[in-house]
Amino acid sequence: MQTYIIPAEEGTAIDRVYSISITIRTFKGRRNVEAHVFRHNPEMAEAANYDWNSLVGPPMDPANPGELEDVKRTLLETFTAEERDAVVAYLSERYGSRLECITACPVELPIPLGVMPLSSITPGKALGFIRFDNVLNYPLPFAVRGFYDLAQHDPLDHQGGEEQE
């Protein structure tokens, strides 16, 4: 398993800026499934600590500018460097043999109006969430989920009668 951690630029205005993604070797009949890991149910009170004028950019689509609350929740779903390190360590230890890679990098600031927080996505046939925080002996002090879209990934090949993991 490979781990890639890209640091934030020096002088980044806030500490909560890291996104994490994982690539799962096989998951629900698919190969190399990417899941976007995020803080589930972050404390919205934390939003009062930020200068939103510098953190919110122009809308992606001026005709549908979106809501400021969505940008706030999107940012609050990210991780600080300390949280990032704890999540990466946990995923590496618990799921390392099942993962192809873990990538952590800073989000681009400012965040444009119109983005949707991962937690607002409605699960469906191909879309869903991994509830890392629902497993026995979950060690982190905050809830972590992973969003995946199976439609974006190739199905497993079952050739020659061999079963894939």
Order of alpha helices (4+ residues) and beta strands (2+ residues): beta-beta-beta-alpha-beta-alpha-alpha-beta-beta-beta-beta
